[in-house]
Amino acid sequence: MATAQKQTISAEVPRALVRKVDAIAEEEERSKSYIIREAIDSYIHNHERRREAIQKGLADGDAGKTYTIEEMMAFVKQLKASAR
């Protein structure tokens, strides 16, 4: 089974952030590298999801799939009522 190629990167970060990474690594009994990889992976995943949602919204707008402000306000009112 082939192993994934790895590359070391470096970044300057505030000491407070380093302390937080250290604390999480100790708490989870993981390496700092693991915590940082997980954080980067999570950030990239969330970034990609936001980008896809934006692209879908733009495509919907281009296709005429839009709502009036009145329709949106009615929807919000309905959500508030159902939350009670």
BATIMI-240891 format. One record per residue (C-alpha): residue in three letters; x, y, z. Coordinates in steps of 0.5 Angstrom, whole numbers, plus 2048, in hexadecimal, padded with zeros to 3 digits. Each point is the difference from the previous one (the first is absolute). Example, Ala and Ser with C-alpha at 12.3 -4.5 7.8 and 13.67 -1.06 7.14 Angstrom:
2
ala8197F7810ser8028077FE
//
This chain:
84
met800800800ala8038077FEthr801805805ala7FE8077FFgln8058057FElys801805806gln803807800thr802804806ile7FE807800ser801806805ala7FC806802glu801805805val7FA800805pro7FE804806arg8037FD807ala7F97FF803leu7FE7FC7FAval8067FB801arg7FE800807lys7F97FE7FEval8037FA7FBasp8047FE806ala7FB7FF804ile7FB7FC7FBala8067FC7FEglu8017FE808glu7F97FF801glu7FF7FC7FAglu8067FC801arg8028027F9ser8068037FDlys8008087FEser8017FE7F9tyr7F97FC800ile7FC805803ile8038057FBarg7FE7FB7FAglu7F97FF803ala7FF808801ile8038017F8asp7FB7FB7FEser7FA802803tyr8028077FEile8007FE7F9his7FA7FC800asn7FC805803his8038057FAglu7FE7FB7FBarg7F9800803arg7FF807800arg8038017F9glu7FB7FB7FDala7FA803804ile8028077FDgln8017FD7F9lys7F97FC800gly7FD807803leu8038037FAala7FD7FB7FBasp7F9800803gly8008087FFasp8027FF7F9ala7FB7FB7FFgly7FB805803lys7FF7FC806thr7FF806805tyr7FB802805thr7FD807802ile801803806glu7F97FF802glu8017F87FFmet806800804met7FD804806ala7FA7FB800phe8057FB800val803803806lys7FA801804gln7FE7F97FFleu8077FD802lys7FF805807ala7F97FD801ser8027F97FFala806801805arg7FB802806
//
